[in-house]
Amino acid sequence: MLLRSIFLCHLKLTPVTYRPTHNKSLPPPDQVISTEARNILLRHFYHKSEEKNLFFDSAASVRCLSFSAAQQNLSFTASLHSGLLKSGFHSNLFVANSLLDAYSKCGRMGSALKLFDRMPLRDVVSWTAVISGHCHTGAAAAAILVFLNMLTEGTAPHPNEFTVSAVLRACGMLRDEKMGRMVHGHLVAAGFSHDAFVSNSLIDMYGKVGSIVDAEKLVSRLSCRDVVSWSAIISGSVLHGMFDKALVLFTRMLEDGILPNTATMLSITQACSLMGEPSLFACVHAWLVKLELHDCAPVVKSLVMMYAKNGFLDEAIEAFLQFDLPECHDPDLIAALIHGCALSGSLEHGKVIHGYSIKMGFFPCTIVENSVLDLYAKHRYVDSAHLIFKRMGNRDIVSWNSMISCFAKNDRVEEALQHLGQVHDASGGELALDFVTVLGSIQACSTISSLERGQILHGFVIKAGFDSDSFVCNALIDMYGKSGRVGLAEQLFQEMEGTRDVGSWNSLIAAYGIHGDGDSALRVFEELRSGGRRNPNAVSFVNVISACGHSGLTMEGYECFKSMQRDYGIEPAMEHYAAMVDLLGRSGKLGEAEEFIREMPVEPGPSIWGSLLGACRLHGSVEIAERAAAELSVMEPDCGVWRVTLSNVYASAGLWEEAAEVRAEMRRKGSRKEAGWSYVESRGMDKFKFVVGDTRHPETDRIYEVWRSINEHLADAFVESFDGGCQAVPYEIGMSTRWLKIE
């Protein structure tokens, strides 16, 4: 925080008394070749070639090849090469080097190497062009191999500063610090250590391999530090996640009197975006305006994306409209704006940008379509998201992951698992499941307790090597816990000896809590506390308090709640207070639970009063239930869930008129509780989803006959379990039979 304060203070106090200088001079007219002029020259070139009276000389040929290299125009380069072979200029060393450079920049290293091998004479430019060409095409290892051949070949010239710069770039691309240091040693021995151009290349190499300390030493030793030196080390710091360090270096750069350029500001904007510090965004924006970079498309894009990716949608749109450049209308930027709509929860803005993207021709485009799909998924518009998905012509693994996750999070689990099975076939075998797909699918199995399919996914996890990922293993522990196989959950936990994180402990504690084994949950929680390697987090305490509540361990749960803030400095959140109210309520301490709520340091939410109302239903406390319902009526006046619970409290106490009145009020207001549903799966094949009183199954009569038989056996056992004056009588609400204990 101190570093950021210094950075902010410096940005606000440093006057900008100088402006970037732009070279506005144009090249000589004979060096500018338009497309039309190129075609005229080519036609003239071929006609004169046949007459052996050439228009071109070697200088003009070099200029044409330089133009072709800059445009990366392979067909033009090949045409020039053909003409040069006819004219004989291909044997000219300068022309051959230009041709070599043109092929390299067009990505045709095969043609470039053939030309290089056939060159009767090679100078340092020839070797440098090949090394740079390999770097340009991403073949960094091949670039270093060519450099080694250059050093060992007896007739090869000595490298110059441009050669070693290309080699250092290759070392940075490979992230090979050892090779970079070896090249550095060679440069010192060869006398390049005082060359400013080479020094900047060394700084860039050390920055890219992550050796920021060495890069900083080189910057400090430079007598003529320039913007390239500072930009290289700042970029390296951002690349390796050292965002605070990047801001410190940026501040030192300003103190050094060096004005940032486009590359510097792109790195700083990225650093501030990844840090997610809103206090820095306005300062960066101000600097971009002061530096007159508002007409630079990459900078404007980075600014808009910084705002959008951190949920500052209004600022992102304002910047987008303020610096409206045609070059900024690209898929990445549109996708970032839509992502900002998803983060900020602005569906209406998202729909507008969706329409704009269609109008501007960004459909079909996978990255934009994925962002729109994610937008609708996050706002629970599942059908809209699925429609986008179905219309996509080119789905990648992100598309499938978003759709599977959308189905799973919106209780359409069966469709999520169906899409999981379609990933491989629908893509023609080109797409492979990644850990995000697997994670979402396991969570879907957890939702419906689908043990068999969860075990199939577990097998795939082992086969695909995802069993070393702690997130996937934690999801498997959760799935086994919710599917009733606590033993398998514990076994998997034990096998995670080297990869356990606090989430692993939390998943196992939750698994024990679901099955009412509070003693085991407390044992695991104590192991987490006493292990010393990791401390419990907020989720740990929610899980263990909930487990104690389901097991009647009231004092133990209360002690865990007190230790949360006392021993670990974790401020209780609403979830912790709700778990405590549930703990006290389940044990019948309804008065203590209500008093606990009244003394809460924060305003209790609906989940708190809902927990108390649910406990009143268990223990038949009408007065406290009415007070809890009164609070809920203020917080959620249109919600039907608490009204159903209150009605059931009245029914449990035999207050049938009050229960009927609550139900009648629900009908008048059009309020209803969404029906709960259950899911039956047999051998992973036969599946049926049903609600209370469901009659859609073809064997409905047989199902209810068995159900009544089970109910009768339970009723007999229930009545016999009470002493003398106690009995249980059945009463019905709708199709559901409930048992009321009467003293």
C-alpha positions in Angstrom: 0.0 0.0 0.0 2.9 2.3 0.7 4.4 1.8 -2.7 1.0 2.5 -4.3 0.6 5.6 -2.3 4.0 6.9 -3.4 3.1 6.0 -7.0 -0.2 7.9 -6.8 1.4 10.9 -5.2 4.1 11.0 -7.8 1.6 10.8 -10.6 -0.4 13.7 -9.2 2.6 15.9 -8.4 4.9 15.3 -11.4 4.4 18.1 -14.0 4.3 17.1 -17.6 6.4 19.9 -19.2 7.5 18.0 -22.2 5.7 16.2 -25.0 6.6 13.1 -27.0 8.3 13.9 -30.3 6.9 12.3 -33.3 8.9 12.0 -36.5 6.5 13.6 -39.0 9.0 13.7 -41.9 8.0 11.5 -44.8 10.4 9.3 -46.7 11.5 10.4 -50.2 8.9 9.9 -52.9 10.8 7.2 -54.6 10.7 5.0 -51.5 6.9 5.1 -51.2 5.3 2.4 -53.4 1.5 2.2 -53.4 -0.4 -0.9 -54.5 -1.2 0.7 -57.9 2.5 1.7 -58.4 3.6 -1.8 -57.4 1.4 -3.3 -60.1 2.7 -0.8 -62.7 6.3 -1.5 -61.7 5.8 -5.3 -62.0 4.3 -5.1 -65.5 7.1 -2.7 -66.6 9.6 -5.0 -64.9 8.5 -8.1 -66.8 8.3 -6.3 -70.2 11.8 -4.9 -69.8 13.1 -8.2 -68.5 12.4 -9.8 -71.9 14.3 -6.9 -73.7 17.2 -7.2 -71.3 16.9 -3.5 -70.7 15.9 -3.3 -67.0 14.2 -0.5 -65.3 15.4 -1.6 -61.9 18.8 -1.2 -60.4 20.0 -2.9 -57.2 18.9 0.1 -55.0 15.4 0.0 -56.4 15.2 -3.7 -55.9 16.2 -3.3 -52.3 13.5 -0.7 -51.8 10.8 -3.0 -53.4 11.9 -5.9 -51.2 11.9 -3.7 -48.1 8.3 -2.7 -48.9 7.3 -6.3 -49.4 8.9 -7.3 -46.1 7.1 -4.5 -44.3 3.8 -5.6 -45.8 4.6 -9.3 -45.3 3.4 -9.8 -48.9 4.5 -13.3 -49.9 3.2 -13.2 -53.5 4.9 -9.8 -54.2 8.2 -11.2 -52.7 8.0 -14.3 -54.9 7.3 -12.2 -58.0 10.3 -10.0 -57.2 12.4 -13.0 -56.6 11.5 -14.4 -60.1 12.3 -11.1 -61.7 15.6 -10.8 -59.9 16.6 -14.3 -61.1 16.0 -13.2 -64.7 17.8 -9.9 -64.3 20.8 -11.4 -62.4 20.5 -9.1 -59.5 19.9 -12.0 -57.1 23.7 -12.5 -56.9 24.1 -9.0 -55.5 24.8 -9.4 -51.7 22.6 -6.4 -50.7 19.7 -7.6 -52.9 20.1 -11.2 -51.6 20.0 -10.0 -48.0 16.9 -8.0 -48.6 15.2 -11.0 -50.3 16.3 -13.2 -47.4 14.7 -10.7 -44.9 11.5 -10.5 -47.0 11.0 -14.3 -47.0 11.7 -14.4 -43.2 9.2 -11.7 -42.4 6.6 -13.4 -44.6 7.0 -16.5 -42.5 8.6 -18.6 -45.3 11.7 -19.8 -43.4 12.0 -22.8 -45.7 12.5 -20.5 -48.7 14.7 -18.2 -46.7 17.0 -21.1 -45.6 17.2 -22.4 -49.2 18.3 -19.0 -50.4 20.8 -18.7 -47.5 22.4 -22.0 -48.3 22.8 -21.0 -52.0 24.3 -17.7 -51.3 27.9 -17.7 -52.5 28.8 -14.9 -50.1 27.3 -14.2 -46.7 27.9 -11.3 -44.4 26.8 -10.5 -40.9 23.5 -9.2 -42.3 22.7 -12.5 -43.9 23.2 -14.4 -40.6 21.3 -11.8 -38.6 18.4 -12.0 -41.1 18.1 -15.8 -40.6 18.3 -15.6 -36.8 15.7 -12.8 -36.7 13.5 -14.8 -39.1 13.5 -17.8 -36.8 12.5 -15.5 -33.9 9.8 -13.9 -36.0 8.3 -17.4 -36.7 8.6 -18.5 -33.0 11.5 -20.9 -33.6 13.7 -19.5 -30.9 15.7 -22.7 -30.4 16.5 -22.8 -34.2 17.7 -19.1 -33.9 20.2 -20.0 -31.2 21.4 -23.0 -33.2 22.1 -20.7 -36.2 24.0 -18.4 -33.9 26.1 -21.3 -32.6 26.9 -22.3 -36.2 27.9 -18.7 -36.9 30.4 -18.8 -34.0 31.9 -22.2 -35.0 32.0 -21.7 -38.8 35.4 -20.5 -39.8 34.4 -18.3 -42.7 31.4 -16.7 -40.9 31.7 -13.0 -39.9 31.7 -11.9 -36.3 28.3 -11.0 -34.9 27.4 -7.4 -34.6 25.0 -5.7 -32.1 21.9 -6.6 -34.2 22.9 -10.2 -34.3 23.3 -10.5 -30.5 20.1 -8.6 -30.0 18.3 -11.2 -32.0 19.9 -14.0 -30.1 19.0 -12.4 -26.7 15.4 -12.1 -28.0 15.5 -15.9 -28.7 16.7 -16.6 -25.1 13.9 -14.4 -23.7 11.3 -16.3 -25.9 12.6 -19.6 -24.5 12.6 -18.3 -20.9 16.1 -19.9 -20.9 18.0 -17.9 -18.2 21.1 -20.2 -18.3 21.5 -19.7 -22.1 20.9 -16.0 -21.7 23.7 -15.7 -19.1 26.1 -17.7 -21.4 25.3 -15.3 -24.3 25.8 -12.4 -21.8 29.3 -13.7 -20.9 30.2 -14.0 -24.6 29.1 -10.4 -25.2 31.3 -9.1 -22.4 34.3 -11.1 -23.9 33.5 -9.7 -27.3 33.4 -6.1 -26.1 29.7 -5.4 -26.4 29.1 -4.7 -22.7 29.2 -0.9 -23.2 26.9 -0.8 -26.3 23.6 0.8 -25.3 21.6 -1.1 -27.9 22.9 -4.5 -26.6 22.4 -3.4 -23.0 18.8 -2.8 -23.7 18.5 -6.2 -25.3 20.1 -7.7 -22.2 17.6 -5.9 -19.9 14.7 -7.2 -22.1 16.1 -10.8 -21.9 16.5 -10.8 -18.1 13.1 -9.3 -17.8 11.5 -12.0 -19.9 13.2 -14.8 -18.0 12.1 -13.4 -14.7 15.5 -12.2 -13.4 14.3 -8.7 -12.5 17.2 -8.1 -10.1 19.8 -8.6 -12.8 17.8 -6.4 -15.2 17.6 -3.7 -12.5 21.3 -3.8 -12.0 21.9 -3.3 -15.7 19.5 -0.4 -15.8 21.3 1.2 -12.8 24.7 0.9 -14.5 23.6 2.4 -17.8 24.9 6.0 -18.2 22.4 6.7 -20.9 19.2 5.1 -19.8 16.4 5.7 -22.3 12.7 4.8 -22.5 13.6 1.4 -24.1 15.6 0.5 -21.0 12.9 1.3 -18.6 10.1 -0.1 -20.7 11.9 -3.5 -21.0 12.3 -4.0 -17.2 8.7 -2.7 -16.5 7.4 -5.1 -19.1 9.3 -8.0 -17.6 8.0 -7.2 -14.1 4.4 -7.2 -15.4 5.0 -10.4 -17.3 6.0 -12.2 -14.1 3.2 -10.8 -11.9 5.4 -8.3 -10.0 2.9 -5.4 -10.4 4.1 -3.4 -7.4 7.6 -3.6 -8.7 6.5 -2.3 -12.1 4.9 0.7 -10.5 8.0 1.5 -8.5 10.2 1.2 -11.6 7.7 3.5 -13.5 8.1 6.1 -10.7 11.9 5.9 -10.9 11.6 6.3 -14.7 9.7 9.5 -14.2 12.2 10.7 -11.7 14.9 10.0 -14.2 13.3 12.5 -16.6 12.2 9.9 -19.1 8.9 10.2 -20.7 6.9 6.9 -21.1 6.1 5.7 -24.6 3.3 3.5 -25.9 5.0 0.3 -24.8 5.5 1.6 -21.3 1.9 2.7 -20.9 0.6 -0.6 -22.2 2.6 -2.4 -19.5 1.5 -0.1 -16.8 -2.2 -0.3 -17.9 -2.0 -4.0 -17.8 -0.4 -4.0 -14.4 -3.1 -1.8 -12.9 -5.8 -3.9 -14.6 -4.5 -7.1 -13.1 -4.0 -5.5 -9.7 -7.7 -4.5 -9.7 -6.9 -1.3 -7.9 -9.6 1.3 -8.9 -7.6 4.1 -7.3 -4.9 3.7 -10.0 -7.2 3.6 -13.0 -8.0 7.4 -13.1 -4.2 8.2 -12.8 -3.3 5.9 -15.7 -6.2 7.4 -17.8 -4.9 10.9 -17.0 -1.4 10.0 -18.1 -2.6 8.6 -21.4 -4.3 11.9 -22.1 -1.3 14.0 -21.0 1.0 11.9 -23.3 -1.4 12.5 -26.2 -1.8 8.8 -26.7 -5.5 9.1 -27.3 -5.0 8.4 -31.0 -3.1 5.2 -30.4 -5.4 2.2 -31.0 -3.5 -0.3 -28.8 -3.4 2.1 -25.8 -7.1 3.0 -26.1 -8.0 -0.7 -26.3 -5.9 -1.4 -23.2 -7.6 1.4 -21.3 -11.1 0.3 -22.2 -10.3 -3.3 -21.4 -8.8 -2.3 -18.0 -12.1 -0.6 -17.0 -14.3 -3.4 -18.5 -12.4 -6.4 -17.0 -12.7 -4.8 -13.6 -16.4 -4.2 -13.8 -16.3 -0.4 -14.4 -18.6 -0.5 -17.3 -19.6 3.2 -17.4 -16.0 4.3 -17.5 -15.2 1.7 -20.2 -18.0 2.8 -22.4 -17.1 6.5 -21.9 -13.5 5.8 -22.9 -14.6 3.8 -25.9 -16.8 6.6 -27.1 -14.3 9.4 -26.2 -11.5 7.8 -28.2 -13.6 6.4 -31.0 -11.0 5.0 -33.4 -11.9 2.6 -36.3 -8.9 0.5 -35.3 -10.4 -0.1 -31.9 -13.5 -1.8 -33.3 -12.1 -5.3 -33.0 -13.4 -8.6 -31.5 -11.2 -8.5 -28.4 -12.5 -5.1 -27.4 -16.1 -5.9 -28.0 -15.7 -9.1 -26.0 -14.1 -7.2 -23.1 -17.0 -4.7 -23.0 -19.5 -7.6 -22.9 -17.5 -9.2 -20.2 -17.6 -5.9 -18.3 -21.4 -6.0 -18.6 -21.4 -9.5 -17.1 -19.2 -8.4 -14.2 -21.2 -5.3 -13.4 -24.5 -7.1 -13.7 -25.7 -4.8 -16.4 -27.8 -7.0 -18.7 -29.4 -4.1 -20.5 -26.0 -2.6 -21.5 -25.0 -6.1 -22.6 -28.0 -6.5 -24.8 -27.2 -3.1 -26.5 -23.6 -4.2 -27.1 -24.8 -7.6 -28.3 -27.0 -5.8 -30.9 -24.1 -3.4 -31.8 -21.8 -6.3 -32.4 -24.3 -8.0 -34.7 -24.8 -4.7 -36.6 -21.0 -4.2 -37.0 -20.5 -7.7 -38.3 -18.8 -9.3 -35.3 -21.0 -12.4 -35.7 -19.9 -15.1 -36.3 -16.8 -14.6 -34.1 -16.0 -17.2 -31.4 -14.5 -14.8 -28.9 -17.5 -12.4 -29.1 -20.0 -15.2 -29.1 -18.4 -16.7 -26.0 -18.7 -13.4 -24.2 -22.3 -13.0 -25.1 -23.0 -16.6 -24.0 -21.3 -16.0 -20.7 -23.3 -12.7 -20.2 -26.6 -14.5 -20.5 -25.4 -17.4 -18.5 -24.4 -15.2 -15.5 -27.8 -13.5 -15.6 -29.5 -17.0 -15.6 -31.0 -16.6 -19.1 -30.3 -20.2 -19.8 -32.4 -20.5 -23.0 -30.8 -17.4 -24.5 -27.4 -18.7 -23.7 -28.2 -22.0 -25.3 -29.6 -20.3 -28.4 -26.3 -18.5 -28.8 -24.4 -21.8 -28.3 -26.5 -23.7 -30.9 -26.0 -21.0 -33.5 -22.2 -20.9 -33.1 -20.4 -22.2 -36.2 -17.1 -22.7 -34.5 -17.3 -23.7 -30.8 -14.1 -24.0 -28.8 -13.6 -25.6 -25.4 -14.5 -22.3 -23.7 -17.9 -22.4 -25.4 -18.6 -25.9 -24.1 -17.4 -25.1 -20.6 -19.6 -22.0 -20.4 -22.7 -23.9 -21.5 -22.1 -26.9 -19.3 -21.5 -24.6 -16.3 -24.6 -22.6 -17.1 -26.8 -25.7 -17.1 -25.2 -27.0 -13.9 -25.7 -23.8 -12.0 -29.3 -23.4 -13.0 -30.5 -26.9 -11.9 -30.6 -28.3 -15.5 -28.0 -30.9 -14.6 -29.2 -33.5 -17.0 -28.6 -31.2 -19.9 -25.2 -30.3 -18.5 -24.1 -34.0 -18.5 -25.6 -34.5 -22.0 -23.5 -31.7 -23.3 -20.4 -33.2 -21.6 -20.9 -36.4 -23.6 -21.2 -34.4 -26.8 -18.0 -32.4 -26.6 -15.7 -35.0 -28.2 -18.1 -36.1 -31.0 -19.4 -32.7 -31.9 -15.9 -31.3 -32.4 -14.8 -34.3 -34.6 -12.4 -35.3 -31.9 -10.5 -32.0 -32.1 -11.5 -30.7 -28.6 -10.3 -32.4 -25.5 -11.9 -31.9 -22.1 -9.9 -29.6 -19.8 -10.0 -29.3 -16.1 -12.7 -26.5 -16.3 -15.0 -28.9 -18.2 -14.3 -31.7 -15.7 -14.8 -29.5 -12.7 -18.2 -28.2 -13.9 -19.3 -31.8 -14.7 -18.3 -33.1 -11.3 -20.2 -30.3 -9.7 -23.2 -31.2 -11.8 -23.0 -34.8 -10.5 -22.8 -33.4 -7.0 -26.0 -31.4 -7.4 -28.0 -34.5 -8.2 -25.9 -37.0 -6.2 -25.2 -39.0 -9.4 -22.7 -41.4 -7.9 -22.3 -43.7 -11.0 -21.5 -40.8 -13.4 -19.3 -39.2 -10.8 -17.3 -42.3 -10.6 -17.0 -42.5 -14.4 -15.7 -38.9 -14.3 -13.3 -39.9 -11.5 -11.9 -42.5 -13.8 -11.5 -40.0 -16.6 -9.7 -37.6 -14.2 -7.1 -40.3 -13.3 -6.7 -41.3 -17.0 -6.3 -37.7 -18.2 -3.9 -36.7 -15.4 -6.2 -34.2 -13.7 -5.9 -36.0 -10.3 -3.0 -33.8 -9.4 -5.3 -30.7 -9.6 -6.5 -29.8 -6.1 -9.7 -28.1 -7.4 -10.8 -31.2 -9.3 -10.0 -33.5 -6.3 -11.9 -31.2 -3.9 -14.9 -31.4 -6.2 -14.7 -35.2 -6.2 -14.6 -35.2 -2.4 -17.7 -33.0 -2.4 -19.4 -35.3 -4.9 -18.7 -38.4 -2.9 -19.9 -36.7 0.3 -23.2 -35.6 -1.3 -23.7 -39.0 -2.9 -23.5 -40.8 0.5 -20.0 -42.3 0.0 -18.2 -40.6 2.8 -15.6 -43.5 3.0 -14.6 -42.8 -0.6 -14.4 -39.1 0.1 -12.1 -39.7 3.1 -10.0 -42.2 1.0 -9.5 -39.6 -1.7 -8.6 -37.0 0.9 -5.9 -39.3 2.3 -4.5 -39.8 -1.2 -4.1 -36.1 -1.6 -1.2 -36.0 0.8 1.0 -33.6 -1.3 -1.7 -31.5 -3.0 -4.1 -30.8 -0.2 -5.2 -27.2 0.2 -7.6 -25.7 2.7 -10.4 -26.4 0.2 -9.7 -30.1 0.6 -10.2 -29.9 4.4 -13.3 -27.9 3.9 -14.8 -30.4 1.5 -14.3 -33.3 3.9 -15.7 -31.4 6.8 -18.8 -30.6 4.8 -19.1 -34.2 3.7 -19.2 -35.3 7.4 -21.6 -32.5 8.2 -24.1 -33.6 5.5 -24.3 -37.0 7.1 -24.6 -35.8 10.7 -21.2 -37.0 11.8 -20.2 -33.9 13.8 -17.6 -35.7 15.8 -15.6 -36.6 12.6 -16.1 -33.1 11.3 -14.6 -31.7 14.5 -11.7 -34.2 14.4 -10.8 -33.1 10.9 -11.2 -29.5 11.8 -8.8 -29.9 14.7 -6.3 -31.7 12.4 -6.4 -28.6 10.2 -5.9 -26.3 13.1 -3.1 -28.2 14.6 -1.3 -29.1 11.4 0.4 -25.7 11.3 0.8 -25.7 7.5 -2.6 -24.1 6.8 -5.1 -22.1 8.8 -8.9 -22.5 8.6 -10.6 -19.9 6.5 -14.1 -18.5 6.6 -15.6 -21.4 4.7 -14.0 -23.9 7.2 -15.9 -22.3 10.1 -19.2 -22.2 8.2 -18.8 -26.0 7.5 -17.8 -27.0 11.0 -20.5 -25.0 12.7 -23.1 -26.4 10.3 -21.8 -29.9 11.0 -22.2 -29.3 14.8 -25.7 -28.1 14.2 -26.7 -31.3 12.4 -25.2 -33.4 15.2 -26.5 -31.6 18.2 -23.0 -30.4 19.3 -24.2 -27.0 20.4 -21.4 -26.0 22.8 -18.7 -27.3 20.4 -20.2 -25.3 17.5 -20.4 -22.1 19.7 -16.8 -22.5 20.7 -15.7 -22.7 17.0 -17.7 -19.5 16.4 -15.9 -17.7 19.2 -12.4 -18.9 18.1 -13.0 -17.7 14.6 -12.3 -14.0 15.4 -10.4 -14.6 18.6 -7.7 -17.0 17.2 -7.7 -16.2 13.5 -9.0 -12.7 13.1 -11.8 -13.7 10.7 -14.8 -11.4 10.9 -18.0 -13.3 11.0 -20.1 -12.9 7.8 -23.8 -13.4 7.3 -23.2 -17.1 6.6 -21.6 -17.6 10.0 -24.4 -15.9 11.8 -27.0 -18.0 9.9 -25.1 -21.2 10.8 -25.1 -20.2 14.5 -28.9 -19.4 14.5 -29.4 -22.8 12.8 -27.2 -24.5 15.5 -29.1 -22.9 18.4 -32.5 -23.5 16.7 -31.9 -27.2 15.9 -31.0 -27.8 19.6 -34.3 -26.2 20.7 -32.7 -23.0 22.1 -35.1 -20.7 20.2 -35.0 -18.0 22.8 -31.2 -17.9 22.8 -31.3 -17.9 19.0 -33.6 -14.9 18.9 -31.5 -13.1 21.4 -28.3 -13.9 19.4 -30.0 -12.3 16.3 -31.0 -9.1 18.3 -27.4 -8.7 19.5 -25.7 -9.2 16.1 -23.4 -6.3 15.2 -24.7 -6.3 11.6 -28.3 -6.0 10.3 -29.6 -9.6 10.1 -30.7 -10.6 6.6 -33.4 -12.9 5.3 -31.2 -16.0 5.7 -30.9 -15.3 9.5 -34.6 -14.9 10.2 -35.4 -17.8 7.8 -33.1 -20.1 9.8 -35.0 -19.1 13.0 -38.4 -19.6 11.3 -37.3 -23.1 10.1 -36.3 -24.0 13.7 -39.6 -22.9 15.0 -41.3 -25.3 12.6 -39.2 -28.1 14.1 -40.0 -27.2 17.7 -43.5 -25.7 17.4 -42.8 -22.2 18.8 -45.6 -20.1 17.3 -44.8 -16.8 19.0 -41.1 -16.7 17.9 -42.2 -17.9 14.4 -44.6 -15.0 14.1 -41.9 -12.5 15.1 -39.5 -14.0 12.6 -42.2 -13.9 9.9 -42.9 -10.2 10.7 -39.2 -9.4 10.0 -39.3 -11.4 6.8 -42.4 -9.7 5.6 -40.5 -6.4 5.6 -37.4 -7.8 3.9 -39.1 -10.1 1.4 -42.8 -9.0 1.1 -43.3 -11.0 -2.2 -41.5 -14.2 -1.2 -43.6 -17.3 -0.7 -41.0 -19.5 1.0 -41.3 -18.0 4.5 -45.2 -18.0 4.2 -45.2 -21.7 3.5 -43.0 -22.3 6.5 -45.2 -20.1 8.7 -48.3 -22.0 7.5 -46.6 -25.3 8.4 -45.7 -23.9 11.9 -49.4 -23.1 12.4 -50.4 -26.6 11.1 -48.0 -28.3 13.4 -49.5 -26.5 16.4 -53.0 -27.4 15.2 -53.9 -23.8 14.3 -55.6 -24.7 11.1 -57.5 -21.4 10.6 -54.2 -19.4 10.8 -52.6 -21.8 8.4 -55.4 -21.5 6.0 -55.3 -17.7 6.3 -51.6 -17.6 5.3 -52.3 -19.8 2.3 -55.2 -17.7 1.3 -53.1 -14.5 1.5 -50.5 -16.2 -0.8 -53.2 -16.9 -3.3 -54.5 -13.3 -3.2 -51.0 -12.0 -3.9 -50.2 -14.6 -6.5 -47.2 -15.7 -4.4 -46.1 -19.3 -4.6 -43.1 -21.3 -3.5 -41.2 -23.0 -6.3 -41.8 -26.7 -6.0 -38.9 -28.8 -4.7 -38.0 -31.8 -6.8 -36.2 -35.1 -6.3 -34.2 -37.2 -8.7 -34.1 -40.9 -9.0 -31.4 -42.7 -10.9 -31.0 -46.4 -11.2 -27.6 -47.9 -12.4 -26.8 -44.6 -14.1 -29.4 -45.3 -16.8 -33.0 -45.0 -15.7 -33.7 -41.4 -14.5 -36.8 -39.6 -13.3 -37.3 -36.2 -11.8 -40.4 -35.7 -9.7 -42.2 -33.3 -7.3 -44.6 -33.8 -4.5 -47.8 -35.5 -5.6 -46.3 -36.3 -9.0 -48.4 -38.7 -11.1 -46.5 -38.6 -14.5 -44.6 -41.9 -14.1 -46.1 -44.8 -15.9 -46.0 -46.9 -12.7 -47.5 -44.2 -10.5 -50.0 -46.6 -8.8 -47.3 -49.1 -7.9 -45.0 -46.4 -6.6 -47.6 -45.0 -4.2 -48.6 -48.4 -3.0 -45.0 -49.1 -1.9 -44.8 -45.7 -0.4 -47.9 -46.1 1.7 -46.6 -49.5 2.9 -43.3 -47.9 4.0 -45.2 -45.1 5.7 -47.3 -47.6 7.7 -44.2 -49.4 8.9 -42.6 -46.1 9.9 -45.8 -45.0 11.7 -45.9 -48.2 13.7 -42.2 -47.9 14.7 -42.7 -44.2 15.5 -45.7 -44.7 17.8 -44.0 -47.5 19.6 -41.0 -45.3 20.3 -42.9 -43.0 22.6 -43.6 -43.6 26.3 -47.2 -44.0 27.7 -48.8 -40.7 27.1 -47.1 -39.9 23.8 -48.5 -40.7 20.4 -48.1 -39.7 16.8 -51.0 -38.9 14.5 -50.9 -38.3 10.8 -52.1 -35.2 9.0 -51.9 -34.3 5.4 -51.0 -31.2 3.5 -51.7 -31.7 -0.2 -50.3 -35.1 -1.1 -47.7 -35.1 1.7 -48.4 -37.1 4.9 -46.7 -35.6 8.0 -46.5 -37.0 11.6 -47.4 -34.9 14.6 -46.1 -35.8 18.0 -48.7 -35.2 20.7 -47.9 -35.2 24.4 
